[in-house]
Amino acid sequence: LVDFGVSAKQNATLQKRDTFTGNPYWMEPEVVCQAKYDYLADVWSLGITLIEMAEMLPPLAKVHPMRALFMIPSAPSPQLKDKQRWSQHMHEFLSCCLEKSPDKGPGALRLL
């Protein structure tokens, strides 16, 4: 799943971006705070997309987008609402995807 309307080409593996474009509901806290970010922002978006697929809406979908921008950096990482419905592996995977500390965030290889 990808939205090429807000994509950008990175020429180097460790290159960081600082643009602020797109729908806030899938934005990593670093992106919202306009800090430098890298491909790990896509891992966060993957976690949000999984929640959206499981619950039919992304977290904060019922909140105005501008309010969501203020809530994302300060609120705890989103979780699935119905804990019993999903496996422990799903919860652990989401927890890894939605890690707020950039130095602890997993790369794609760790998630596999």
N, C-alpha and C positions, 0 to 999 in steps of 0.2 A: 504494500500500500504506500502510495507516495502522492504528494501534491507538488507537481513540478512548477506550479505558479509561484511558489516561494522557495525554490531550490537555488543552490549556488554551487558552482564548481570550485573545488579546493585542489590546488596544484601540489600541495605537500601534505603528507600524512599528519603531521603535527600542527598544521595551520589552524589558527583560531579566527573566528569571525566575531563581529560585534553588531550585526544588523538586527533590526527589530521589525519583522514583518510576519504577518500570519494571524491565525486564530489563536487567541490567548489560552483557550482551554487545553491545548496540547503543548504549550510552551513550558520548557524547563525553567525552574526558578532563576538560573543564571541569565537566561535569555530575557526574562521579564525585568531583571535588575540591570540589564544592558551591560553585563560583564562579558569578557571574552569567553567564548565557548567553542567547543569542537564537536566531533561526531557523537560524543556521548549525549548530546541534546537529543539525538535521534533515538537513543535507547529510552530516554524518558518518554518521548512521544509514543514509542512502542507500548510502554506500560499503560499509558492513558488510552491508547487504542484498544488494548486488551480489555480494559474496564468497560470501554464503550461497547465492545462486542458482547461482553457478558451481561451488561445491564441495559443496553440499548441507548445509553446516553453517556457522554464523558462526565467525569466529576465536575461539579460546579456549573453544569449546563443550564440550570435553572436560575443562575446568578447572572446579572448584567455583566457583559464582557469587561467593562472598566472596573467593576468591583472585583471580578476574578483576578485581574492584574495585581491588585493589592493583596488578595488572599493567597495566591500561589506561593510567594516567597515565605510568608509567615506561618501559614497553616501546616499541620503535619502532612506528610505524604499521603496521597489518597489510598484507600483500600477498598476491597470489594465489600458491599453492604451485607450480603447474605453469606457469612463465613462457612456455614454448613454445606452450602451447595457446591462449593469448589474444593478441589484437592489441596492438600498441604503443599504439594509441588507448585501448584498455580499461585498460591499465596507467597511462597518463597521466591518464585520467579518475578512476581510483581514487586516484591520488596526490593529485589536487586535492581530492577528497572527504574524504580522510583526512589532511588537513593539521592538524597538532597546534597550530600557532601561530595563535591566534584572529585576529590582525590580518592574517594572510596567507590565511585561509580564503576560498574563493570563494563568491559568491552563486549563486543559480540561473541568473541571466542569463549569468554567465561560463561556467558548465558547459554551457549550451546552445550 
